[in-house]
C-alpha cells in the first residue's frame, strides 16, 4: 500500500507546482485531475502532456489515478464541480459527460495511468425515476466501457452520497449489468461512512471489485464534507488494517479538495497521520504471514 494525494486540492496552482508540493509533503503518488487548471483533456496539447510527464519524473511521482469526476471546466451553474452528469435529462449535457470520459481514458493511456474515476450516475432530477436514471447511466457509460476495454484502461465508478449509486449494494447490482473486466470500484472510505456503511466491514466484501481507494475523514454527523484524517469519526486505523488484510498493495489516495486555501498544510498533516497507520498495517500483515508460514 502506498499513499497518494489528489491534486484537486491544488486548483489554485498550475500542475507543475501542484506536483512539486505534493511530493514535498512526502507522497509517492498523485491523483491527476482531468480538469482545469491541470489536465483538461479537451484542451490538452501534446507539449503539455510532455510537461506533465517531465514534472512527474522530476518529482518522482506516479499517477495513482486520473480523476475524471470533476468538471470545473464546464462551469455548469447548477453544480460547478460535478455537472453535467450521466443522468441529465438533456442529452446534450449527457454527451458532454460521455465524451469527457472518453478523452480522460485516452489521457490515462497517454500518461501511463492505470485507470480513471467517474461519477456514479447523477443527482435526482425532477420527475426522473430511479429506473430511468440507471437506464440512462448504463446507456451513456457503455461506449466508455467499450473504449476502456479496447485500450486497456480501467474505468472506476465511485459511489457518492446523493447521487444515483450511493451504496455498495447498488454498485454491485449496477456493474453486474455491465459485465466488464475493465469496470471497477473506487472505494471512497468517507463516502461509505456518510451513507451509514461501516467502511472496514465492507473492505473484504468489496475487495474483488476494489481497484483504488480514496481516504478522508468525515464528522460524526456523517455530513458529506471531507476532513483531514484524524479530524473526524471514521475509524481509519481499522479500515486500513482491513485493507491490508485483503492483500491490497495499490494506492490509497487522500482526497481533500475542500482545503484549497491551505492544501500544503492539509497534505502534510494527512501524511503525518496516515503514514504510521499504513506502516503498522503492513507490518501487522507481514508478521501474521511469517507466523502462519512457521506454523
SULLINPE-V982290 format. One record per residue. N is the residue number from 1. RES is the residue in one letter. OMEGA is omega in whole degrees, 0 to 359 (* if undefined). Layout:
# SULLINPE-V982290
n=N res=RES omega=OMEGA
n=N res=RES omega=OMEGA
This chain:
# SULLINPE-V982290
n=1 res=X omega=182
n=2 res=X omega=181
n=3 res=X omega=173
n=4 res=X omega=179
n=5 res=X omega=181
n=6 res=X omega=181
n=7 res=X omega=180
n=8 res=X omega=171
n=9 res=X omega=186
n=10 res=X omega=180
n=11 res=X omega=179
n=12 res=X omega=184
n=13 res=X omega=171
n=14 res=X omega=188
n=15 res=X omega=182
n=16 res=X omega=178
n=17 res=X omega=178
n=18 res=X omega=180
n=19 res=X omega=180
n=20 res=X omega=182
n=21 res=X omega=178
n=22 res=X omega=177
n=23 res=X omega=181
n=24 res=X omega=179
n=25 res=X omega=175
n=26 res=X omega=184
n=27 res=X omega=177
n=28 res=X omega=183
n=29 res=X omega=178
n=30 res=X omega=169
n=31 res=X omega=184
n=32 res=X omega=181
n=33 res=X omega=177
n=34 res=X omega=188
n=35 res=X omega=173
n=36 res=X omega=3
n=37 res=X omega=189
n=38 res=X omega=187
n=39 res=X omega=177
n=40 res=X omega=191
n=41 res=X omega=184
n=42 res=X omega=182
n=43 res=X omega=185
n=44 res=X omega=179
n=45 res=X omega=180
n=46 res=X omega=179
n=47 res=X omega=177
n=48 res=X omega=175
n=49 res=X omega=178
n=50 res=X omega=179
n=51 res=X omega=177
n=52 res=X omega=178
n=53 res=X omega=180
n=54 res=X omega=181
n=55 res=X omega=176
n=56 res=X omega=180
n=57 res=X omega=181
n=58 res=X omega=182
n=59 res=X omega=178
n=60 res=X omega=180
n=61 res=X omega=174
n=62 res=X omega=176
n=63 res=X omega=178
n=64 res=X omega=185
n=65 res=X omega=170
n=66 res=X omega=182
n=67 res=X omega=176
n=68 res=X omega=180
n=69 res=X omega=185
n=70 res=X omega=182
n=71 res=X omega=178
n=72 res=X omega=184
n=73 res=X omega=181
n=74 res=X omega=180
n=75 res=X omega=178
n=76 res=X omega=184
n=77 res=X omega=180
n=78 res=X omega=180
n=79 res=X omega=189
n=80 res=X omega=182
n=81 res=X omega=197
n=82 res=X omega=180
n=83 res=X omega=359
n=84 res=X omega=184
n=85 res=X omega=179
n=86 res=X omega=189
n=87 res=X omega=180
n=88 res=X omega=179
n=89 res=X omega=180
n=90 res=X omega=182
n=91 res=X omega=179
n=92 res=X omega=177
n=93 res=X omega=179
n=94 res=X omega=179
n=95 res=X omega=178
n=96 res=X omega=179
n=97 res=X omega=183
n=98 res=X omega=183
n=99 res=X omega=174
n=100 res=X omega=180
n=101 res=X omega=177
n=102 res=X omega=179
n=103 res=X omega=180
n=104 res=X omega=175
n=105 res=X omega=178
n=106 res=X omega=177
n=107 res=X omega=178
n=108 res=X omega=178
n=109 res=X omega=183
n=110 res=X omega=184
n=111 res=X omega=179
n=112 res=X omega=178
n=113 res=X omega=185
n=114 res=X omega=186
n=115 res=X omega=173
n=116 res=X omega=173
n=117 res=X omega=178
n=118 res=X omega=181
n=119 res=X omega=185
n=120 res=X omega=183
n=121 res=X omega=180
n=122 res=X omega=178
n=123 res=X omega=178
n=124 res=X omega=177
n=125 res=X omega=184
n=126 res=X omega=177
n=127 res=X omega=182
n=128 res=X omega=178
n=129 res=X omega=177
n=130 res=X omega=179
n=131 res=X omega=179
n=132 res=X omega=180
n=133 res=X omega=180
n=134 res=X omega=178
n=135 res=X omega=179
n=136 res=X omega=180
n=137 res=X omega=182
n=138 res=X omega=182
n=139 res=X omega=182
n=140 res=X omega=183
n=141 res=X omega=187
n=142 res=X omega=177
n=143 res=X omega=177
n=144 res=X omega=176
n=145 res=X omega=179
n=146 res=X omega=179
n=147 res=X omega=179
n=148 res=X omega=178
n=149 res=X omega=184
n=150 res=X omega=185
n=151 res=X omega=176
n=152 res=X omega=178
n=153 res=X omega=180
n=154 res=X omega=176
n=155 res=X omega=187
n=156 res=X omega=177
n=157 res=X omega=183
n=158 res=X omega=176
n=159 res=X omega=188
n=160 res=X omega=176
n=161 res=X omega=175
n=162 res=X omega=171
n=163 res=X omega=190
n=164 res=X omega=179
n=165 res=X omega=181
n=166 res=X omega=191
n=167 res=X omega=184
n=168 res=X omega=178
n=169 res=X omega=177
n=170 res=X omega=177
n=171 res=X omega=183
n=172 res=X omega=179
n=173 res=X omega=183
n=174 res=X omega=185
n=175 res=X omega=176
n=176 res=X omega=180
n=177 res=X omega=180
n=178 res=X omega=176
n=179 res=X omega=181
n=180 res=X omega=178
n=181 res=X omega=181
n=182 res=X omega=177
n=183 res=X omega=181
n=184 res=X omega=184
n=185 res=X omega=163
n=186 res=X omega=185
n=187 res=X omega=177
n=188 res=X omega=187
n=189 res=X omega=181
n=190 res=X omega=179
n=191 res=X omega=178
n=192 res=X omega=180
n=193 res=X omega=181
n=194 res=X omega=184
n=195 res=X omega=172
n=196 res=X omega=178
n=197 res=X omega=180
n=198 res=X omega=189
n=199 res=X omega=185
n=200 res=X omega=179
n=201 res=X omega=182
n=202 res=X omega=186
n=203 res=X omega=183
n=204 res=X omega=182
n=205 res=X omega=183
n=206 res=X omega=183
n=207 res=X omega=179
n=208 res=X omega=181
n=209 res=X omega=188
n=210 res=X omega=180
n=211 res=X omega=187
n=212 res=X omega=179
n=213 res=X omega=165
n=214 res=X omega=177
n=215 res=X omega=169
n=216 res=X omega=177
n=217 res=X omega=179
n=218 res=X omega=179
n=219 res=X omega=180
n=220 res=X omega=177
n=221 res=X omega=184
n=222 res=X omega=174
n=223 res=X omega=184
n=224 res=X omega=172
n=225 res=X omega=183
n=226 res=X omega=179
n=227 res=X omega=175
n=228 res=X omega=178
n=229 res=X omega=184
n=230 res=X omega=181
n=231 res=X omega=185
n=232 res=X omega=188
n=233 res=X omega=179
n=234 res=X omega=178
n=235 res=X omega=185
n=236 res=X omega=177
n=237 res=X omega=180
n=238 res=X omega=181
n=239 res=X omega=180
n=240 res=X omega=175
n=241 res=X omega=180
n=242 res=X omega=177
n=243 res=X omega=179
n=244 res=X omega=181
n=245 res=X omega=178
n=246 res=X omega=183
n=247 res=X omega=179
n=248 res=X omega=181
n=249 res=X omega=182
n=250 res=X omega=187
n=251 res=X omega=168
n=252 res=X omega=185
n=253 res=X omega=179
n=254 res=X omega=182
n=255 res=X omega=185
n=256 res=X omega=184
n=257 res=X omega=177
n=258 res=X omega=184
n=259 res=X omega=181
n=260 res=X omega=179
n=261 res=X omega=181
n=262 res=X omega=185
n=263 res=X omega=180
n=264 res=X omega=181
n=265 res=X omega=180
n=266 res=X omega=180
n=267 res=X omega=182
n=268 res=X omega=181
n=269 res=X omega=178
n=270 res=X omega=180
n=271 res=X omega=180
n=272 res=X omega=180
n=273 res=X omega=188
n=274 res=X omega=184
n=275 res=X omega=177
n=276 res=X omega=179
n=277 res=X omega=179
n=278 res=X omega=179
n=279 res=X omega=181
n=280 res=X omega=180
n=281 res=X omega=179
n=282 res=X omega=179
n=283 res=X omega=179
n=284 res=X omega=180
n=285 res=X omega=179
n=286 res=X omega=179
n=287 res=X omega=179
n=288 res=X omega=179
n=289 res=X omega=180
n=290 res=X omega=180
n=291 res=X omega=180
n=292 res=X omega=179
n=293 res=X omega=180
n=294 res=X omega=180
n=295 res=X omega=*
